[in-house]
């Protein structure tokens, strides 16, 4: 199963490391990453494979959101099918 993770927040050192470590701790594989810094805002989108995630996807999505809040980031994870449906014209 594929998922999309978005990360937005004030640019600080180590954002990518924190997010990727969290993902790796749950046995989720990163398939692709796009990131940029706009003024002082860090923006990243990741395509990940959650097929071997150590916890159910809903729990993973809530956990990564809470981890983001603790670090001053807005992090959202959604199933790739939902992401694609939301962005279809």
N, C-alpha and C positions, 0 to 999 in steps of 0.2 A: 504494500500500500504506500502510495506517495502522499506527501503533505507539503504545504507551503508555510514557511515561517517568515513573518515580517518583524523587523526590529527598528524602532525609531526612538531617538532620545538625544540629549545633549552629548556632543562628542567628547569622549574621555578616553584615556589610555586603557586598553584591555577589553573593550566591549566584545570584539570578535572572539577573543580567548575565553571570556566568561560564557558566552552563548555556546560556542563549540564544545567546551568542556561539559556543560550541562547536557548537551545533546549526546555526546559520547558516553557520559555516565549512564544513559538510558539505552545504550546500544542502538542508537539511531545513526544512520549513515548520511552524510551530506553529499548530495549529487551535484549541486551547483550553487554558486553564490554570486550575487551582484550587490555591490555596496558603493556608497558615495557619501561625501560630506558636503552638505549645502549650508553655507555660512558656518554656523556652529552646531548644526544638526546632523547626526549620524543616521543614515538610512540604509537598511540592508534587507534583501529578500533572499531566502534560501529554499531550494528544492531538496527535500529529504526523503529517505526511504525509512518508513516506520514499521516495516513488516516484522522486524525482530526486536521491537521496543519491549523493554522489560516490564512495562505497565500498560494498561489499556489506554488507547489514544486519548479519550476524553480526560483521563487523569493526567496524562502527559501535557495536554494543552493547558489545563488549569495550572499545573505545576510550573510550566515555563512562564506563564503569565505572571504568577506570583513572584517568581525569581526576578523577572523584569521589574516589577514594581519595587522590590527591595533595592534594586540598583538604579532606580530612576528612569527606567525604560518602558516603553509600550511594546510588549512582545505578544504576537498573536500567532497561533498555529491552527491551520484548518486543512481538512482533507482536500486533496488536489481537485477532486470532482466538484466540490462546493466552490472552490476558488475559480475554477474554469467556468462554472455556470454563472457566477456573479459577474464575470468579465466578458461574457459573450454578448455581442451586439445583435 
